[in-house]
Amino acid sequence: MTRDEWDDVVTVMWGSFDDAAEQVRERILALQPNQRFLVYGQYELIASVSESVPLDPDFERLQELARQHPEGVGTWVVLDEVGNVLDEFRAHRE
């Protein structure tokens, strides 16, 4: 981690050195045998088998969907507490 990355973790994410250090401790203790690294990724440390942030399979799936459907997929809806659709955003058609 760079000084700026550590500063992000301490001040932005946790707000204190002690809390940030505790998070590092917890992440170290949770490492799997094949995970030799903790790498910085947007205010957190991520377990990895290499010195780089591992690819997020969910992000990769979203990227593939975006390539397959450049016009977009899905719709924006408002749900009630049990999952019924209350309203749906519809694009304005000219």
C-alpha positions as CSV (number, residue, x, y, z in Angstrom):
1,M,0.0,0.0,0.0
2,T,1.1,3.5,-0.7
3,R,0.9,6.2,2.0
4,D,-2.2,7.7,0.3
5,E,-3.9,4.3,0.2
6,W,-3.2,3.7,3.9
7,D,-4.5,7.2,4.6
8,D,-7.8,6.3,2.7
9,V,-8.2,3.2,4.8
10,V,-7.5,4.9,8.1
11,T,-9.3,8.2,7.6
12,V,-12.1,7.6,5.1
13,M,-13.0,3.9,5.7
14,W,-12.5,3.5,9.4
15,G,-11.8,6.9,10.9
16,S,-9.1,5.7,13.2
17,F,-5.8,4.0,13.1
18,D,-6.8,1.4,15.7
19,D,-9.9,0.4,13.7
20,A,-7.9,0.2,10.4
21,A,-5.2,-1.9,12.1
22,E,-7.9,-4.3,13.5
23,Q,-9.3,-4.7,10.0
24,V,-5.8,-5.6,8.7
25,R,-5.4,-8.1,11.5
26,E,-8.7,-9.7,10.7
27,R,-7.9,-9.9,7.0
28,I,-4.5,-11.5,7.7
29,L,-6.0,-14.1,10.0
30,A,-8.7,-14.9,7.3
31,L,-6.2,-15.5,4.5
32,Q,-6.3,-19.0,2.9
33,P,-3.1,-20.9,2.4
34,N,-2.9,-20.0,-1.3
35,Q,-3.5,-16.3,-0.6
36,R,-0.1,-14.7,0.1
37,F,-1.2,-11.1,-0.4
38,L,-3.5,-8.4,0.8
39,V,-3.9,-5.8,-1.9
40,Y,-5.5,-2.4,-1.7
41,G,-8.8,-2.0,-3.5
42,Q,-11.0,1.1,-2.9
43,Y,-10.7,1.6,0.9
44,E,-10.2,-2.1,1.7
45,L,-7.6,-4.9,1.6
46,I,-8.5,-7.8,-0.6
47,A,-7.1,-11.3,-0.2
48,S,-5.2,-12.4,-3.4
49,V,-2.9,-15.1,-4.7
50,S,-0.9,-12.4,-6.5
51,E,0.2,-8.8,-6.0
52,S,-2.8,-7.5,-8.0
53,V,-6.5,-7.1,-7.1
54,P,-8.3,-10.4,-8.2
55,L,-10.9,-10.1,-10.9
56,D,-14.4,-9.8,-9.5
57,P,-16.6,-12.5,-11.3
58,D,-19.7,-10.4,-10.8
59,F,-18.0,-7.4,-12.5
60,E,-16.8,-9.6,-15.3
61,R,-20.3,-11.0,-15.9
62,L,-21.7,-7.4,-16.0
63,Q,-19.0,-6.4,-18.5
64,E,-20.0,-9.4,-20.7
65,L,-23.7,-8.4,-20.5
66,A,-22.8,-4.9,-21.5
67,R,-20.9,-6.1,-24.5
68,Q,-23.7,-8.4,-25.6
69,H,-26.4,-5.7,-25.1
70,P,-25.0,-2.3,-25.8
71,E,-28.6,-0.9,-25.8
72,G,-28.9,-2.0,-22.2
73,V,-30.7,-4.7,-20.3
74,G,-33.3,-4.7,-17.5
75,T,-35.5,-2.0,-16.2
76,W,-35.7,0.2,-13.1
77,V,-38.6,-0.6,-10.9
78,V,-39.9,0.3,-7.4
79,L,-40.7,-2.7,-5.2
80,D,-42.8,-2.9,-2.1
81,E,-41.6,-4.7,1.0
82,V,-42.6,-8.2,-0.3
83,G,-41.2,-7.7,-3.9
84,N,-44.3,-6.6,-5.8
85,V,-43.6,-4.0,-8.6
86,L,-45.2,-0.7,-7.6
87,D,-43.8,1.4,-10.5
88,E,-41.5,1.0,-13.5
89,F,-39.4,3.5,-15.2
90,R,-40.2,3.7,-18.9
91,A,-37.9,5.6,-21.3
92,H,-39.6,8.5,-23.1
93,R,-40.3,7.7,-26.7
94,E,-40.5,10.5,-29.2
